[in-house]
Amino acid sequence: MLLESLGFDTPVIHFLDATASKVAGDATLKRTFLELADAWVAGSIPDAPPGTESEITALIAVAGYPKMLAAHRARELPDSISVATARDLQRWITRPESAGGKWEFRHLRWLGSHVHHMLLEIGRLQFIALPFGSPYRVFHAKSSIQKTMVFAEAGLECSRDGWLEKSVDGFITSYVSTPEELRGHAVDPTSGQISRETVSLSASDYDLCLSRESIALHVHIPSGQPLALSDCADSFRRAGNIYRRHFPELDWRAFGSTSWLLDRELWQCLPPNSNIQSFGNLFFPLATPGNNSDQLMERVLEGTPDWRTLTPKTSLQKAVLKHLHEGHRFRTTSGFILRTSESESALNAQLRH
């Protein structure tokens, strides 16, 4: 009844019903499920014993839904948001036609964001309030043409061209903040790379508005729909209103994201003004620790161990493989949109296009 009320697809409900019957009919499996479900509802993310993942992990996720929905009701969140958030589970259940004839679910850790940390699906995008986490300090100018200035924290190892990775010819960042001066390695607002040279600014001209510890609304992009800019802008606008109204105690400072979609190198493989590029342009880019391409390899190149052996099936795969064969590399990138009147005006402007 719960899943029907949330609008789950009938085949998924049948899969979960069949799984529940299987668990109920096996004393050992039932005992394991109840122990793990209790731990899950209490706030941990348990690991299912090998060989039982698909049988019980989806049921464990659902066991946390009453807790999640009660938290939503306590915040007086709209039912439409609760339903959309709950149905995200379906995106992570692999169906028989693509899994050798079996149903599979191995993403309990991701569903912990929904059940334990109040991830919300609001329109096209998902949001979760957590510390910003990136090793930067973001300043907003009190009166200046360049409104936003970003400094890397001190002690970061960078390659010679400003990526966060070790390099024999690289450099280590420094950062100094006094009542009179801000001095450090600035971030290029077009690429996210960190400058090798330091810059000095008058501290009295800038306000600190975002740091590693600041609360940000982290943005996740669920699969299944086009990344239309108008839909995304509407999600940002609605999320701002939702968090102001239903989470008034949260002093969130920005929207943040870490994704392969924000990689400027990827954009060279896309048509001009693509949805991905238009979405990414909303964010101020930041080099990400590790700078690896794991996300892109999984999402675009099917997680193949050796991309050199992959035969492209899509135009994007063909463009990405061509780029790799030419000696280029991709990097997962972070980014932010400050919670300022200017950013809200920019998002509202997107809605009018």
C-alpha positions in Angstrom: 0.0 0.0 0.0 2.8 2.4 0.8 4.5 2.0 -2.5 1.2 2.2 -4.4 0.4 5.5 -2.6 3.8 6.8 -3.7 3.1 6.0 -7.3 5.8 3.3 -7.8 5.7 1.4 -11.1 3.7 -1.9 -10.9 6.6 -4.1 -12.0 8.8 -2.7 -9.2 6.0 -3.2 -6.6 5.7 -6.8 -7.8 9.5 -7.3 -7.5 9.5 -6.0 -3.9 6.4 -8.0 -3.0 8.1 -11.2 -4.3 11.3 -10.3 -2.5 9.3 -9.8 0.8 7.6 -13.2 0.3 11.0 -14.8 -0.2 12.5 -13.2 2.8 9.5 -14.1 5.0 9.7 -17.7 3.9 13.4 -18.2 4.8 14.1 -18.0 8.6 17.8 -17.2 8.2 17.2 -14.5 5.5 14.3 -13.0 7.6 16.5 -12.8 10.7 19.3 -11.1 8.7 16.8 -8.7 7.1 15.3 -7.7 10.4 18.7 -7.0 12.0 19.9 -4.9 9.1 16.6 -3.1 8.8 16.7 -2.1 12.5 20.3 -0.8 12.0 19.2 1.1 8.9 16.2 2.8 10.6 18.5 3.7 13.5 20.8 5.6 11.2 23.5 3.3 10.0 24.1 1.9 6.5 24.5 -1.8 6.8 26.2 -4.2 4.3 24.1 -7.1 3.2 25.9 -10.5 3.3 27.3 -11.5 -0.1 24.8 -13.2 -2.3 21.8 -11.5 -0.6 22.1 -8.0 -1.9 19.3 -8.0 -4.4 17.0 -10.0 -2.1 17.1 -7.6 0.9 18.8 -4.3 0.2 15.8 -2.8 -1.6 13.5 -3.9 1.2 15.9 -2.4 3.7 15.7 0.9 1.8 11.9 0.8 1.9 11.9 0.0 5.6 13.3 3.5 6.1 10.6 5.3 4.2 8.2 5.7 7.1 11.0 7.5 9.0 11.7 9.7 5.9 8.1 10.6 5.3 7.5 11.4 9.0 10.5 13.8 8.8 8.9 15.4 5.7 5.6 15.8 7.5 7.3 17.3 10.5 8.7 20.0 8.2 5.4 20.4 6.4 7.0 19.7 3.1 4.6 19.5 0.0 3.5 15.9 -0.7 4.7 16.2 -4.3 8.3 16.6 -3.0 8.0 13.6 -0.7 6.6 11.4 -3.5 9.3 12.5 -6.0 12.1 11.9 -3.5 10.8 8.4 -2.5 10.5 7.3 -6.1 14.2 7.9 -6.7 14.6 4.3 -5.5 13.2 3.1 -8.8 16.1 4.7 -10.7 18.6 2.6 -8.8 16.8 -0.8 -9.3 18.2 -2.6 -12.3 15.5 -4.4 -14.2 15.7 -7.9 -15.7 16.0 -6.9 -19.3 19.3 -5.2 -18.6 20.6 -7.5 -15.8 20.6 -11.0 -17.3 17.0 -11.7 -16.3 17.3 -10.7 -12.6 16.2 -7.7 -10.6 19.1 -6.0 -8.8 19.6 -3.2 -6.2 23.0 -2.4 -4.8 22.7 1.3 -3.9 21.6 1.4 -0.3 24.3 3.9 0.6 22.9 6.4 -1.8 19.4 6.0 -0.4 20.9 6.9 3.0 20.9 10.5 1.8 17.1 10.4 1.4 16.3 8.5 4.6 18.9 9.9 7.0 20.0 13.3 5.6 16.9 14.8 4.1 17.8 14.8 0.4 14.9 16.3 -1.5 13.9 16.0 -5.1 12.5 19.4 -6.2 11.5 19.4 -9.8 14.4 18.4 -12.1 17.1 18.4 -9.5 17.9 16.9 -6.0 19.2 18.9 -3.1 20.9 18.0 0.2 22.1 20.5 2.9 25.7 19.7 4.0 28.9 21.5 4.6 30.4 22.9 1.4 33.5 20.8 1.9 35.7 22.2 -0.9 39.1 23.6 0.1 38.4 27.2 -1.0 37.4 30.5 0.5 34.9 32.5 -1.5 34.6 36.3 -1.2 31.9 38.6 -2.5 33.0 42.2 -3.4 31.2 45.0 -1.7 31.5 47.1 -4.8 33.5 45.9 -7.8 33.3 44.8 -11.4 34.5 41.3 -10.4 31.9 40.5 -7.8 33.3 37.0 -6.7 36.8 36.2 -5.8 38.0 32.7 -4.8 41.2 31.7 -3.0 42.5 28.2 -2.5 43.2 27.2 1.0 46.8 26.9 2.1 48.8 23.7 1.7 47.2 22.3 -1.4 49.4 20.4 -3.9 48.8 21.6 -7.4 50.1 20.6 -10.8 51.9 23.3 -12.8 48.7 24.2 -14.6 46.7 24.5 -11.4 44.9 21.2 -10.9 44.7 19.6 -7.5 47.2 16.8 -8.0 50.8 16.0 -7.2 53.4 17.1 -9.8 57.2 17.3 -9.8 57.0 20.8 -11.4 53.9 21.9 -9.4 53.4 24.2 -6.5 51.8 24.3 -3.0 49.2 27.0 -2.3 49.5 29.6 0.4 46.8 31.8 1.9 47.0 34.8 4.2 44.0 36.7 5.7 44.5 39.8 7.9 42.2 42.7 8.7 44.1 44.6 5.9 44.9 42.0 3.3 43.8 38.9 1.5 46.6 37.1 -0.3 46.7 33.8 -2.0 46.3 31.7 -5.1 43.1 32.8 -6.9 40.8 30.5 -9.0 40.2 31.1 -12.7 36.4 31.7 -13.0 36.3 30.2 -16.5 38.1 26.9 -15.8 38.4 26.3 -12.1 42.3 26.1 -12.3 44.3 27.6 -9.5 46.8 30.3 -10.4 50.5 29.6 -9.8 51.0 33.2 -8.8 49.5 34.9 -5.7 47.4 38.0 -5.7 46.8 40.5 -3.0 43.5 42.3 -2.3 42.3 44.8 0.2 40.3 42.9 2.9 38.0 45.8 3.5 36.6 45.5 -0.1 35.4 41.9 0.3 33.1 39.9 2.5 33.7 36.2 3.2 30.6 34.3 2.1 31.6 30.7 1.6 34.2 28.3 3.1 34.7 24.6 3.6 32.5 24.6 6.7 29.6 26.7 5.3 26.3 25.0 4.6 25.5 24.6 1.0 22.6 23.0 -0.9 24.5 20.2 -2.8 22.9 19.6 -6.2 22.5 16.1 -7.7 21.2 15.5 -11.2 18.9 12.4 -11.4 18.8 10.5 -14.6 15.8 10.0 -16.9 15.0 13.5 -18.2 16.7 16.1 -20.4 18.8 18.6 -18.6 16.7 21.6 -19.8 18.0 24.9 -18.5 14.6 26.2 -17.8 13.7 23.2 -15.7 16.9 23.4 -13.7 16.5 27.1 -13.1 13.0 26.4 -11.9 14.4 23.8 -9.5 16.9 26.2 -8.1 14.2 28.8 -7.6 11.8 26.4 -5.9 14.6 24.9 -3.7 15.5 28.4 -2.5 11.9 29.0 -1.5 11.5 25.5 0.1 14.6 25.8 2.3 13.8 29.4 3.3 10.3 28.4 4.3 10.7 24.9 5.8 14.3 25.0 7.0 14.6 28.6 8.4 17.4 27.6 10.8 19.7 26.7 7.9 22.2 29.4 7.1 23.0 28.0 3.7 25.3 30.1 1.6 25.3 28.6 -1.9 24.3 25.8 -4.2 27.2 23.4 -4.8 27.9 20.5 -7.1 30.6 18.0 -8.0 30.1 16.3 -11.3 31.5 15.2 -14.6 29.0 17.5 -16.2 30.8 20.6 -15.0 34.1 19.6 -16.7 35.0 22.3 -19.2 37.0 19.7 -21.2 33.8 17.7 -21.7 32.2 20.8 -23.2 34.6 20.6 -26.1 33.0 17.3 -27.1 29.5 18.8 -27.1 27.5 20.9 -29.6 27.5 24.6 -28.9 24.9 25.7 -26.3 24.2 22.1 -25.2 22.0 21.5 -22.2 25.1 20.3 -20.2 27.1 23.4 -21.0 24.2 25.8 -20.3 23.7 24.0 -16.9 27.4 24.1 -16.1 27.7 27.8 -16.9 25.5 28.6 -13.9 28.3 27.5 -11.6 31.7 29.1 -10.7 34.0 26.1 -11.4 36.6 24.7 -8.9 39.4 22.2 -9.4 38.5 19.1 -7.4 40.9 17.0 -5.3 41.9 14.0 -7.3 40.6 15.4 -10.6 39.7 11.9 -11.8 37.5 10.9 -14.6 35.7 8.0 -12.9 32.3 9.5 -13.1 32.5 10.2 -16.8 33.9 6.7 -17.5 31.0 5.2 -15.7 28.2 7.4 -17.1 29.4 7.9 -20.7 31.8 5.0 -21.4 29.8 2.3 -19.5 32.5 1.8 -16.9 34.7 -0.2 -19.4 38.1 -1.0 -17.9 39.9 0.0 -21.0 38.3 2.8 -23.1 40.6 1.9 -26.0 38.7 -1.3 -26.7 35.2 0.3 -26.6 33.2 0.6 -29.8 31.2 3.9 -29.6 27.4 3.5 -29.7 26.5 7.2 -29.3 27.7 10.5 -30.7 28.8 11.5 -27.2 30.8 8.3 -26.8 32.4 8.9 -30.2 33.4 12.5 -29.3 34.7 11.6 -25.9 36.8 8.7 -27.2 38.2 10.9 -30.0 39.2 13.5 -27.3 41.0 10.8 -25.3 42.8 9.4 -28.3 44.1 12.9 -29.0 45.8 12.9 -25.6 43.3 15.0 -23.6 41.9 14.0 -20.2 38.7 14.7 -18.3 38.3 15.8 -14.7 35.3 15.7 -12.4 34.8 19.4 -11.4 33.1 21.1 -8.5 31.3 24.4 -8.6 29.0 26.8 -6.7 26.3 29.3 -7.2 26.3 31.9 -4.4 23.1 32.7 -2.5 23.1 36.4 -3.5 20.6 38.7 -5.1 22.7 38.7 -8.3 22.6 34.9 -8.6 18.9 34.8 -7.9 18.4 37.4 -10.6 20.4 35.4 -13.1 18.4 32.2 -12.4 15.2 34.1 -12.7 16.4 35.5 -16.0 16.9 31.9 -17.3 13.2 31.2 -16.6 12.2 34.1 -18.9 14.1 32.6 -21.9 
